[in-house]
Amino acid sequence: MNPTSKEIFLNKPDTHKHSITFREAFWVWVKVAIYSFGGPAGQIAVMHSILVEEKRWISENRFLHALNYCMLLPGPEAQQLATYIGWLLHKTIGGLTAGILFVLPGVVSILVLSILYAGFQDTTFVQALFFGLKPAVMAVVVEAVVRIGRRALKNEVMVTLAGLAFIAIFFFDIPFPLIVFSAGVIGYVGGKFREDKFYVIKGHEPKAEGERTKDDFFITDAIGAHTQPSLGRSLRVLVICLLLWFSPLILLALAFGVGSVYVTEGVFFSKTAVVTFGGAYAVLAYIAQQAVNTYGWLKPGEMLDGLGMAETTPGPLIMVVQFVGFMGAYRNPGSLDPMLSGIIGSMVTTWVTFVPCFLWIFLGAPYIEYLRGNKSLSTALSAITAAVVGVILNLAVWFSLHTVFGTVNEIHTLGMRLQVPVWQSLNIVSVLIAIGAFVVLFRYKLSMITTLAVSAASGLLYNLILR
């Protein structure tokens, strides 16, 4: 019998401490950050491969439980998932380390590319370098769909939910939060009538006293007292995070004025940080419209350049807002040097985009952990997990189409949204690199970094030498 949430927290949770040192975890989070290409699907695949399959730090059910909560939040779910698992392992410092490291390579990459773009309008070398990465990421994303789907879709009901979620978001553009909410309701209600079909995500199966196996995961049901929720802790987290969130904006307002571009960007991207449900794509159209038409931070078409940077560098896709913040401040420097102004704008934008992510995790995760043994919640989350597989499949198909085809037209007909590739724009080199990546990943089981490195080198060779 699985333990209830109350039993988990009342039975001396500190008696099950893991042996993972903070130093070991630090270098694993560095590895996760370096590998985090391909948007949320690819990033979730990377973490699953490293943390569940390779390191066995967290079980499949615990990974999916955390992922489901992060999918419900505004902001980049993969970064929040890293923060959540880091917090499980090493409390607040672990969550901060995992979350900050996850975005750090992307912050540096986008900043460098923004400087090159603004100063030289030439990123040919970088584009050539990352040309081969996209096809490789396709293989990583498909592998994630297969791996997670194999474990989450354990019966025909879960398969059906995944299929319906894919159809809803891919063909009918149903908002992601509505899909998740609907799946949760179906799972909750369905579990009352057919628990055998909906109770898929279960708690850690207890072993006989003293029994140990080499397959044990480090994160067990009783991982630590720091996962126990309390009102006092919640209030402290709320106050500290809100102060961190808005203090820089107050200082910038005092230094440059309330109407300065830095304060305007900070307020605007603070608003977008709390409405980015369903990932970056859900809000990018709105950001592009406001940045071009309302504020004049970007010229028409430049949003696509920034999106290309974000798609081909490590880190969350929402990092495109850093490019927007840089260009907006670069073009409105006031008395500062344009480059310095751009750097300040990019940092402000990044700050107000990601500080809320830590707030959602540190505030809500203890309550999610407390409810983990609740069977009704588990049936709801099992259905959400199935829907998430459909969403990841949607991302995989979308990403694949836009990788191997230069032009993909969006056609609206009979209430449906169809992605129709222009076959004349098929990039044969991308297809060949993708096939090679699939072969080495699925057939020869080479490491992800080897696959990505070889693919990137292939793209660089083709674009700079053979083309």
Phi, psi and omega in degrees: 000137180283143179289148175279169181297322180293320179298323181300317186273340181271345184264056174047071185299336182286356180283353181243064180275141181273170184252014181280120179281157179297322180297317178297316180296322180304311183288332174291321178292328174297316179298315178300317182296317182294327182273358194278062174264164167091019178072187186300322181297312179295321181291320176296322178297319179299311181296319179298316181298316184281311189277325182266308187280312186275303185277335183056042178278333183217140183284165180302314183295319179293321178299312181292324178298314179294318180299319181299319178296315182295328178291339180277346187270155167288150179102179183287112186295326181293317178296321180290327176296317176299317179298316180300310183291322175299322177294319177301320184284313189222036174060209186298317181296326177292318178295317178298316181297311181297316183291318180291314180297328182298324183262346187300312178301321179293320179300313180296315182298311182294324179296314179298315181294324178295319178296315178297319182295312182292321185274329188231348181052033183217112176236035185302313182298316181296317179298322178293321181297319184270357179302319181279346182287322184302311178300324179293321179296327175307314181295321179297316181294315179298320178299322178296317179300315181295313185292310181290320179298322181300327183266331184269329184265076189269356177205175186294334179292315180294322177297318179297316179298318178297317179296318179295321179297318178298314180298318183297316185274327184279317185263330185246000176054037177293134181304138183304314180302324179293321177297314181296315180298316180297318179297319179298318179295316179299316180295319181295311181289316181299326180295336179288334184254322181227073182301327182296334181268336187250344181271079184261313178277109184243163179289175180294127179288121181291147178255167175296154185303129178083356182281130179226144174226162180290347182270000179301140173270153182290321180274111178254184180298326182254071187281331180169154182294339182292347178274357182279125183284152174206151181296318180299316179296318181299318180294321179296315179300315182298313182294313183297314182292322178294321177296316178296323182295312191256347180301316178300325179292322178295317179295319178294323178295321179291324185278321188241351181103151183297328182273006182293158181297329181293316179291320179299315178295318181298317179291316182298312183282342170293321178295315182293333182295337182259003180235008183275053175288141177085011176094176187296323184299332183293336186242352185296323179298318179294316180299316180299316181298315181291319183293327182272306190275322185271311187259340181070025180286327181237156171269156179305133179095340183288336178299323178294325176297316178295321178296322176298320176299313183293326181287334186250014175235161180295157174103174183296149179296334180295351176299348176301334180294334177296319176298317178298315179297321179296309184294323178297316179285327178300322182273353178226063190281345185064233181270358184269163171296136184305319180295315178298317178299318179298319179296316179298315179300319181292323180290320177299314181298316179297318182300308185285346177280324188255337176302318177301331179299319178291326178299312182300320183287307185294332180277317188264333186301319179302323180288324176295320177295320181297324183272003188297330180276000181285121186293323180294319177296322181295321178292323177295316181290330176297317178293321178297319179301316178299318179295323179297324176301319177295323178292318178296322176297321176300315178296321180296316180293314180300313182296319180296315180300316183280354177269315185268347177243136178286332181228127176232114181273143176256118183244132178253120181208139179053036179078004182250156174248117182251135174263107185248110180286146174272110190295334177293342181266007179301128180263103184299322181296317178299320179297316181295318178296319179298316179300316178300319180294319178298318182296312184288331179281311187273324185270312185258356174056037176290159182293158181296319183294324177295316179298313180295319182295315180295320180294317179297318179296323179296317178296321179294316179299316182294313187286325186262342185239308188276332187289000000 
